[in-house]
Amino acid sequence: MPKMKTEQLLSLQENPDWKIVDCRLNDAFNGWKLDGVKQGGHIPGATDFSANWLKADGKNKAQTLQEALAAKGLTKEKNIILYDANGRDAAEVAGYLKNQGYSNLYSYNINLWPVEKPLSRYENYQLIVPAVIVHDIIEGKIPETFPAGSKIKIVEASWGEEKTSYAKGHIPTSFHINTDMVEPPTTTEPVMWMLADADTLAKFALKFGFTRDDVVIVTGEEPMAAYRIALVLRYIGVQDVRVLNGGTLAWTLAGYQLEKKSNTPAPVADFGGRIPGNPSVIDTIAQVKAGLKTPETYTLVDNRTWDEHIGKISGYSYHKKKGRIPGSVFGYAGKTDAYSLDYFRNPDKTMRNATEIMALWKEQGIDTSKRLAFMCGSGWRAAEVYYYADVYGLKNIGVYSDGWIGWSNGGNPVETGAPGK
């Protein structure tokens, strides 16, 4: 594969016949300084196709990779510059592309990029953390973006008791949080998992040893559960809450071992502030109703599947009501069911790049300068989307945590069918 010089690459950045592709971990693309690079982030105008995606197994893997190529405009007619920092990632992606019939491939070493030319990175890239950084923390190091002397807690989030997921293997030193602790199921029909009240959340924080000044990294086998707990911790008032990008899969793909022993957090007597300390994270039903009356400044983004949005399915075995909130705008989620987020994730469960997400939202007429309140069934999918929007740098965002389930069970107006028809 021919090697590209920096001068050549710079001259081709605006050429539509050429594509520049970052083959590193998506964390490096987002902004983290990995593999010894001097700058974090990606070459302006570059897209991503990580070698890590080739290692991740999943349903319809071949089709998923082909869809990623198409979404990025990486056709066989294009001249494609593949770059990395370690001399391996670009070669692995090149091998895959050659097997798919691609031939116009070139390589570039990002370490040659001029230090006087800034790379592009997401404003809040530090909110989603690579596995190598978590590993460094466990070994006692304080990596970039983490304050010196900070108390860093690593937690594992999943639904159910430890035996359900945690006991099968988790990030070393992490302790388990059952999502029912922050959204206990109702004791009456219909059963709902709604965000707990302030008193319950305060007891939860003290029991698990959280304080306002903590730095918390949330992990888990299913990233949605991790983002749900992260959102709640932020709402409670913990000032620095981050998530392992890609969840447990990112850890194992990096070659690290999981542990199976149970870790127990030490409780505290004082959180150090009022709860909730960051109420703007959650939009109440009253705020949603008021916002829907002012669409010029507010958008309720429906992060459910299209079939849920139009009322073809409810999405949940325990909830039968179908439809959408009148005035909500379809904002994408998964392609299959209520437990997927394909449109927002890469094949290795990491965050999809902002360019592609913004393009999807633009198609739906979503104006990111407005207040965006993300919603789904009851908050899991919306929490993950919220965090990604924050990473991208969107300013005025929140989550309608009650979602479709809370709204429809409350006897509020509903719509079905395709919008505008």
Secondary structure as GFF3:
##gff-version 3
##sequence-region A 1 421
A	DSSP	alpha_helix	6	12	.	.	.	ID=ss1
A	DSSP	beta_strand	18	22	.	.	.	ID=ss2
A	DSSP	alpha_helix	26	30	.	.	.	ID=ss3
A	DSSP	beta_strand	47	48	.	.	.	ID=ss4
A	DSSP	alpha_helix	51	55	.	.	.	ID=ss5
A	DSSP	alpha_helix	61	71	.	.	.	ID=ss6
A	DSSP	beta_strand	79	84	.	.	.	ID=ss7
A	DSSP	alpha_helix	89	99	.	.	.	ID=ss8
A	DSSP	beta_strand	105	109	.	.	.	ID=ss9
A	DSSP	three_ten_helix	110	112	.	.	.	ID=ss10
A	DSSP	three_ten_helix	125	127	.	.	.	ID=ss11
A	DSSP	beta_strand	128	129	.	.	.	ID=ss12
A	DSSP	alpha_helix	131	138	.	.	.	ID=ss13
A	DSSP	beta_strand	152	158	.	.	.	ID=ss14
A	DSSP	three_ten_helix	162	164	.	.	.	ID=ss15
A	DSSP	three_ten_helix	166	168	.	.	.	ID=ss16
A	DSSP	beta_strand	175	178	.	.	.	ID=ss17
A	DSSP	three_ten_helix	179	181	.	.	.	ID=ss18
A	DSSP	alpha_helix	198	207	.	.	.	ID=ss19
A	DSSP	beta_strand	215	219	.	.	.	ID=ss20
A	DSSP	alpha_helix	223	236	.	.	.	ID=ss21
A	DSSP	beta_strand	240	244	.	.	.	ID=ss22
A	DSSP	alpha_helix	247	253	.	.	.	ID=ss23
A	DSSP	three_ten_helix	279	281	.	.	.	ID=ss24
A	DSSP	alpha_helix	285	292	.	.	.	ID=ss25
A	DSSP	beta_strand	298	302	.	.	.	ID=ss26
A	DSSP	alpha_helix	306	309	.	.	.	ID=ss27
A	DSSP	beta_strand	329	330	.	.	.	ID=ss28
A	DSSP	three_ten_helix	342	344	.	.	.	ID=ss29
A	DSSP	alpha_helix	354	363	.	.	.	ID=ss30
A	DSSP	beta_strand	371	375	.	.	.	ID=ss31
A	DSSP	alpha_helix	380	392	.	.	.	ID=ss32
A	DSSP	beta_strand	397	399	.	.	.	ID=ss33
A	DSSP	alpha_helix	403	409	.	.	.	ID=ss34
###
